[in-house]
Amino acid sequence: MILDTMTTEEVLREIKSDSREVKARWRKFSTKFRKLILKRQSFPWLWETTIKTKKYNEWYISFYAESKKEVGIINATFNMIFKYKGQLLTGTVKGDEAFIFSGHFFDRYKERFFKIHKENRLITDKDIMKVFFIFNSNCWFCYKEKEDNIRGFCYDGILLGDWFGGEGGIVKTFISRQEMKINQFAEYFEIFKMWIIEDMFKARKGFELEKELIKYIPDTYFKHEEWDKFLFERDNQRLIKAAEECQEIYIKNMDEYNRCLKMIDTTYLNMAEKKL
């Protein structure tokens, strides 16, 4: 259980250790869940549940598919919802690290993505937390360098925050596509396109696209026409709109975008050389 007497690092450790129980329970349930998917005829479909772990922490599990063609490529999301020192927070685990999403982050998400201001209480804080993770089953965080700030990405935009000790970090704010600087957008759009490619591969091949397989996939996977075709077949209107907005921003800023992309590639190359 999360207690106010815990340090932030202890909270992150609790989220990480508790998630193992949640994932283990999900694996046992996965066969039954696959049967639910096969029987499902009506879409869009939101499946959600709340569970309590042995440590009395509350976890929210969700699975959302816009169409029948999405059910094989979307992954369920697992998020701890808890109160800590008077704040309602959300915790999740990505890879080997835990992340706390602050109340300020969800205020910015509500204002910058949904254009709903804080004083408008039509949607509760807990509801907006759930909505974010339902719509953003993909979240990816850049490799952590010592003293670096958190920089992450989701379908709807960019996540920013601070690393905290060796356990993970706190996500503090959100930037929408329309607010991004071109260097931010260049990095975001490249990751967004890679997500589409990964989903396309999984939908067609039936298994995840591992890094070592990327060099073997057909060149057509990297063509805009193929992405458009796949998104149309997938029938997820939110992703179609996101792809259209990205394409518009790219066309308007093509030269600057390509310059930024070269700088980003050079930065990553230098980081890789340092590790060697």
N, C-alpha and C positions, 0 to 999 in steps of 0.2 A: 504494500500500500504506500502511496506517495504521502509523505508527511511534510509539514512546513519546516520541521527541524532539519530536514535533509539539505545538503548542499546541492547546487545545480549539477555537479559532476555525479553525485549519488543518484539524483533523479534520472540522469541519462543512463547510468548503469542499470537502474531498475527497469527502465523501458526496454533496454536491450535484453536483459535476462528474462523478463516476462514474455517478450515476444516469442521466445523459443517454445514456451508452453502453447501459445496461441497457434503457431505454425504447426506444431505437432498434432494438435486437436483438429486443425483444418485438413491435414493429410489423411487422417482417419475418416473424415467426413467427405473427402473429395470424390469417392466412388458414387456415393448417394447424390452429390451435387451434380455430377455429370449426367446422371439419370434425369434429374430435374431439368437440365438444359435440353436434353433430347426430347422431353415431353412438351417443352414450352412452344407455344404457337403464336402468342400475342407479343408484339414489340412496339415501342421500346419497353425494356424490362429492367426494373430495379429490384435486386434481391439484397436484403440487408438484415443484419441481426446484431444484437449486443450480447456479449458474454462477460462473465466475471471469472477471473483467474483464481488460483489458489491463494494468491497474495491480495485478493479482493480489489484488484484493479479492473476498471471497466474498459473493454475493447469494443470498438465499432468495426464490423466487417461488412464490406459492400462489394457488389458486382453489378455493373451497369452495362447493358448492350443496347445500342440503338436499333440493331437489326439482327436477324438470324445469322447473317454472315459474319457478325462480330464475335459471336460467343466463343469461337475457337481461338481467338487471338487476344482477348482482353484478360487481364489477370485481376483477381480479387485484391482489394486493399485492406490493410490492417492498421488501425489507429487507436491508440490509447487516449481517452478523453478524461482529464483529471483537473482538480483544483489544486493550486499551489500558491500559497501566500496571497490568497484573495483573488487570484486570476484563474480563468478557465482556459486551459491549454490543451494542445494535442501533441502526442508523441508518436513517432514512427521510426522504423529501422530500414535503412537502405545500405545494402552490402554489410560491412562490419561496423557501421556507425549509427548511432541514434541521433534523432533530431527532434527538438522541441519547436513547435510552431506557436509563436506568441499571439496574444490577442490583437496587438498592433498590426501584425501581418494580415490577419483576417479582416480588420477594418480597412486596410489599404486594398485588399482584394475585392471587397464589397464595393468600395468607392470607385476603384480604377477599372474593374472589369464589368461589374453589373451596374455601375453608376448609381449605387444606393448609398446615401450618406449616413453617417453614424447616428444622427438623430432620428432617422426613420427606423422604427422598430417593427416593421412588418415581418422581418425575418430575424430570428433569434441568433445569438452568437453560436450556439450549439448547431443550429441548422446550417449556418454558413460554413462551419467547419466540415460538416458532412458533405455539403454540396461541392466544396473544393476537391475533396478526395474522390468523390464519385466521378467528377468531370476530368480529373487529372490522375488517372491510374498510372501514368508515366511521370516519374520525377527522377531527375538525374543531377548529381552534384559533381562539380569539378574536383579533380584530385587535390587533396589537402597538402599545401606547402606550409611549413611552420610560419606562424604569425599572419597567414593570409586570411582574408575575410571569406565567408561562405559565398559561393556563387553557384546557383543551381538553376535548373530549367524544368518547366512543365509545359503541357500543351498550351496553356493560356498566357504564359509569360515567363518572367525571370524572378528567381527567389534570391534574396540577399540577407546576410546575417553574419554571425561571428562564430568561429570555432571556439570550443570551450574544453580545455584540457585534452586528454587523449581519448575521450569517450564519444565525442560527437560535437554538436553545436546547436545554436539557437537561430531559427529563421525569423527575421524581424520585419521584413517588408517585401512588397510585391511591385513589379513593374509590368505594365501591359505592353502588348506589341506596339501600340500607337505612341507610347512614351519612350521607347527605347532609342538610345543613340545608335548611329549606324554600326559602330563597332560591336555594340551589344546585340543588335539585330542580326549581324552577320553570323555571330556564334550561335545565337538562338535558331536561326533558320537552317543552318547546317545540321544541328541536332534534330530539329523537327523533321527534316527530310530523311534523316537516318532512321527515325522512329517509323516513318511510313514504309521505308524499305524493309525494316525488320518485321513489321506487321504483314507486309505483302508476302514475304518469305514464309512466315509461319502459316498464313492462310493457305498458301499453295503447296507447301511441303509437309505441313503438319507437325513441325518441331521448330524450336528456337534457332535463330541465326546466331551461331557462335562466332567470335572474332576470327578464328582461324579459317572459317568458311567463306568470309567476305570476298576473298580473291577469286573464289570459284563461281560466284553468282553471275548470271548473264548481264551484259552491258545494258540491256533494256530496263533493268531495275533502276538505273540511275537517270532515266529520261523522264522529263516532265510529263510527256504524253502518257507514259505508263502509270505514273503516280495519279494523274487525273482519272484515268480509266479505273484504277483500283479504288480510289475514293468514291467514285460514282457507284461502283458495284457494292462497296461496303455500306453506302447509304447512311453515313454519319454526317448530318448537316452541320454540326459544330466544327468538325474537322475540315469539311469542304469549305466552309466560310473562312476558317483560319488559313487554309492553303491559299485561298483567293486573296485575302488581305496581305499575306506574305509576298505573294507574287506581285501585287501592286506596289508594295514598298520597295521590293527589289528592282522593279523596272524604273521607278522614279529615281533611284539612287544607285544605279548599276555600277558606274565607275568607282564611286567612293566605296561601295560594298566590296568590289573586287580588290581594292587596295587594302581594305581592312582585313579581308580574308587572307591575303598574303602575309600581313603582319601577324595574324593569329597563328597561321601555319609555322612561321618562323619562331614564334614564342614557344609553341609546343615542341618543335624540333630541338630548341636550346634546352628545354627542360629535360627531354629524353636523353640528350647528350650528357647533361650533368649527372643523371642517375647512373649512366654507364661509367 
